[in-house]
Amino acid sequence: MIEPLGKRVVIQIAETEQVTESGFILPNSAQEKEQFGEIVAVGPDIEEKDNVNVGDKVYFKNYSGTEVEHQGTEYLIIEHKDLLAKISQ
């Protein structure tokens, strides 16, 4: 697993299929990346007051972070300050 440094988190970006009104399924390469996902790892400088934990679903700023691929899965490494909101269930 990827372990972020500092005040960063690793997010597995949510993948959704997009279907046009006429029923065509758009491939991921033709879509904009989603701006939400699930936190899979947190850096050592993340504190309890930062209110983020592994398993949280979050929204993040568009065009933020660094996309990486690890063992065939794409992740986003992003700074805590670029998180916008948690998704309640």
Long-range contacts (C-beta under 8 A, 24 or more apart in sequence): 1-40, 1-41, 1-70, 2-40, 2-41, 2-68, 2-70, 2-75, 2-77, 3-41, 3-43, 4-41, 4-42, 4-43, 4-77, 5-43, 5-44, 6-43, 6-44, 6-45, 6-79, 7-43, 7-45, 7-46, 7-50, 7-79, 7-80, 7-81, 8-42, 8-43, 8-77, 8-78, 8-79, 8-80, 9-39, 9-41, 9-42, 9-43, 9-46, 9-52, 9-77, 9-78, 9-80, 9-83, 10-39, 10-40, 10-41, 10-42, 10-75, 10-76, 10-77, 10-78, 11-37, 11-38, 11-39, 11-40, 11-58, 11-60, 11-65, 11-75, 11-76, 11-77, 11-78, 12-37, 12-38, 12-40, 12-73, 12-74, 12-75, 12-76, 13-37, 13-74, 13-75, 13-76, 14-38, 14-57, 35-59, 35-60, 35-61, 35-62, 36-60, 36-87, 37-76, 40-75, 43-80, 46-80, 50-80, 51-86, 52-80, 52-83, 52-86, 56-86, 56-87, 57-86, 57-87, 57-89, 58-83, 58-84, 58-85, 58-86, 58-87, 59-83, 59-84, 59-85, 59-87, 60-84
